[in-house]
Structure formats: C-alpha cells, structure tokens
Amino acid sequence: MVNRQCVFCGRLIDLDRYALFRLPPDYRHVPDDVYRTYLEIRCINRRTDFPDVCGIGSADAARMVYENGKPVLTTRTGRSLDTLICPSCHNEIFRDTSQGSVNTAVFFGRPESGKTSLVAALANECITAGFSHDDRYRYIFCDKTYSSEFIQNVTAGSAGGTKPDDLRDPLVVFRMTSAAEGSIVVCDVMHDVSDNDTEDDYSIALTLPFAAGAEHFVYCIPTDALADTLISLDMGADMRVRLDLDAMTHSFGGNDSPPELDIAVTKLDLAEKLGGAASDILTVRENERALINYIYTAFPCVKEYAGSFSGIRVFPVSSVSPVTDGEGVTLTARLYSAIFG
Ligand SMILES: [Zn+2]
C-alpha cells in the first residue's frame, strides 16, 4: 500500500486503490468541475478549463505501474499519465508526501494581525537564508503554488507597510536531511486562513478540511493589540479572540490528537515606537512564562481554551525587520524550527 497526503485538503490517499491522474490537455476537452469548485471556494482566479482526470477503474485507464517508485497510468490509447491528482479536490499530489512526512500548520488571526505577512516571512526564510543556522536540513521551496519571486515581493511589500492579500493555496517547503544521514524528506505545509473561512461551521467544513489533521495552529496576536488590551482590559477584545478560538477548536473537531497552539506575538518591531506596555512586551520577549501571563491577563479566554489543545507556546515575531534572539537567529527562523522541528 502506497499512501500519499494531499497538501491542499489533507486527505490521505491509498494510491493502489484511488490513484487519479490528470489527462493531457490535448486528450479530451472536458472541464474538471471538481478542481473548478476548489478554485471557487478558495477564491482563486486561475484558468478553470483543466482537462478531466483518469483513474483506476475509469474507461480510459489500462494499467498502473510504478517507475522508480513513481506511479504511472497507461491509458487504452497508450498515453502515459504521471501527474497524480487528489481524488477529493483534484489538486496535484506532490512527491514525498507519505503518511508521517507531512507537517501541517494552520495560521489564524484577526484581520490586520499580520498572519499573511508571517506566513510569507517564514517561507522567505527558506528561500533566501536557507536557514543556514540549521545545518541538519536543506530547505527547498515548492513553487507549484507560489513562485519564490511572489513570496519575496509579498515580504518586501510587508516591510514597506503594504497589507498582502490572503494566500489561498498552501505554502509548501520540502526539507531534506544530508545524504550522509540517509536522505529523509519531510514536507512542511502552511495554510493562511481568511476571515470568511471561519464565518460559520459550514465555511469551516468546506474551506478548512486540512485543519482536522494539522499538528500546529498558529494564532497571531499583534504586539499593539496585546499592549492596548493589557491596559484597557477591554472585554470586547477578549470576546473577539474567544470567537476565533471557538472557530479554531471547531475546525479540528473531535480529533484524538488535538493540535498544539502556538501564539505568535506579531509586529514586535512596533514595540519600541509604541512604548508603554509594548516596551514591557519587548523587554520580556525572551521569557515565555511572562509573555503567556501577559496574554492570559489581556485575553482570559486563551487560558480557558488552552486545555482544548495539546499544549500552548508563545513566540514573539517580526516579519518586517530581522529581529534576532541572543544567538543571532531571526525570530521567524526560530518560530519555523519550533513549529516544524
Ligand atoms: Zn486534496
């Protein structure tokens, strides 16, 4: 049995039973309605006339073989198809996504909380710095959903104060160990969640199917919001965070192994300028216990919901300037390692 995981919807696929392949564009001109629906749900503007798919059991399929571990389907007319498609969402199935090698992190937060900038900054670390502080791995950015130029532009835009559009497809990074240690590939997947994805239970089920199997939920709280609420103790702010946490716990449902909750205190670069409570946050940024206490004081609901997750951690981050910790590692690089190991 060969399993692969779809990084778009999270489905685990037994290829011996459910392998589906994309037919070549010239083969037939049948629009792929499943893929078109996926694009509509995620608000992705892309050409939607992808040709139909062909799989085990369909009239066009002749036989499936494995060539160098890669499944290939031969059609009755002798065409070889090697672009694997997910049976649920009809997106491409990537290589090296067997069960256990895919790590999924889902990023949540209020509007303006800096989650899209953070996701882009984490991916950008893999592209530009290659995470050179971590010599156990080579980080390889997968550009099948976004190009590295696009991610670099988003990161540069964030630094210049531009609010990026939500990323509607997952960001995928492959990590390889050195050949000396026996080459192992893992696949890190980051999902940027939009506000309308969590509007109600229906949107959660439709747009966040991957959340049920995610190991990490990253919740972004900006430094300025945390500092303001620490002073005002505004109940309305606590209520809005409660709604987010409620949506988050709904999205992983009755999962036996709930995800870890990683709170990213974003926009730390603003702290010095803001002063007051924000300066206190900057001062204690290396002290996780103190940061958690600040969060529990400002947002008591976080403490209430902590038990629904497998654990809770706090990471101060800045997506726009390379704030480093005591050892010269950028805070985004440190967060990436903390999430994905
Ligand atoms: Zn899928």
Residues whose N, C-alpha, C, O or C-beta is under 5 A from the ligand:
A	BS01	ZN	C6 F8 C9 G10 R11 C86 S88 C89 H90
